[in-house]
Amino acid sequence: MKMLATSIVLLSVLWAPKLWAQEYEFGSALSQSVGGVVTLIPASPSVSTSHPALIGFATPKTSAELSYRQLFGLGELEDFAAHLSHKHRRLGGALSMSRFGQAGLYQEYTVSAASSFQIRSDVAVGAALLYRSAEFGENQSRYAGAELAISAAYRPMPSILISAATRRLMADQVYDDIDTDPVYEASLAWTSPSEVSLGAIWTRERQGDHRFALGQILNLTQNLDFLAGLRFAPVRYTLGGRALYRGMSLVYAYEGHSELGATHSFGLSWSPNP
């Protein structure tokens, strides 16, 4: 009962507008490990739900990704996400599915489809449609709705990637009595000729709240990367690693929290040869 009560309290916190995107929206273990800086990981199909234009810069062209975490180490707050993306010439597409929560307490399912179009070799645009279904208790209350995300990405030079997006554009409100404002984001990443990639992301939440995050990928060896992220307001850090072997990669991310406990994320992805 104590754990159940704790989970209910945490769920109410997660619904708070200031913490919604930072604490709740999972994406993938890889995106969590770099602080959500999407321009660092254009090859991850998880970016399609928020910045679909980045599919246009994905290398390799086809990728599948599975991720899992327990938010704050609680089994009642499980997250599972699956993503698939493919690019053919100038067109790209992606499908995503996720599940959050526990049956009998709170469960949420999302399904999204995204597409991108590469206008030029250095410019791409994209859009994503996400359907969300929420259930409280044992079928006590069910809600559903849909939202849109649109984005544009620009690569002025091989070492720099820029992306801007507007998401959470409600096509159909999940909860009729709760207004949801759009979210605006801009992200920038720089990749050195050697082994380091650095990036940042700015997010404008509802009521004018601003959030910032930094991310880093350090290539330790040909098959091993060190991953790190730093979020602000509140200050949070993430440390992780990625092991790569013949198109497969395994990701682990540790995210600390001063009050609610640590979150461990695990990811597995597969990509054929480009």
C-alpha positions, 0 to 999 in steps of 0.5 A: 500500500505504501508503494501504491500511495507513493506511485500515485503521488509521483503520477500527480507530480508527473502531470504537473506542466513544468515536469511533464516533458522532462520527467515523463516523456521517455523517447529512448534510452539513447535520448535519455543518456544525452539529455534529450539533445536530439541533434546528437542522435539523428540515427535514433528513430526515437527522434521522430516523435518530436523532431521528425525532420531529423529522419532525413539525416539518419545514417544508416537509412533503416533502424529499429530500437527498443528501450525500457526503464523504471522511472525512479526505480519503481515498478509501477512507473515502467516505460517501454518504447519501440521505434522503427524508421526507414529512409528512401531517397528524399522520403523518410518514415517512422513508426513508434509505440510506447507504454507507461505505467501499470495495470490497475493504477495508471496506464498510457499507450501512445502510437505515432507515425512520422514522415520527413522530406529532404528539400535539399541535401542540407535541409529537411522538414517533417511531421508526426501524428501521435495518438495517446490513450490513458486509463485510470484504475481497472477500466474506471476512466479512459481518455484518448486524444491526438497531437501533432509535431512539425519540425525542420532540420538544417546541416550547414556543414558536415560537422553541424546539425540544427533542428527546430520543432513545434510539438504537442499541437493538439488535434484532439485533447486527451482531457477536455477540461485541461488545456495543453499548450504547444512546446517549442524546441531548438537543438544544435549539435557539433561533431568533431573530426575525431571522437567528440560530439557536443550538443544543446537543446532549448525547450519552451514549455507552457506559460513561458517556462524555459528549459535547457540541456546539454549532451555529449558523445565521446568515442572511446574506441571503435565499439564503445561510446561514453554518453553524458547529459546535463539538464537544468531547472532542476539540475539533473545529470545522466551518465551512460555508455553504448556498445556497438557491434556489427549493426547492433548497439546496447545502451545503458543510462543512469539518471540521478535524482536527489529526492525520488531515486535514480532511474536506469534505462536500457536500450537495444537497437539494430541497423543494417549496413548503410 
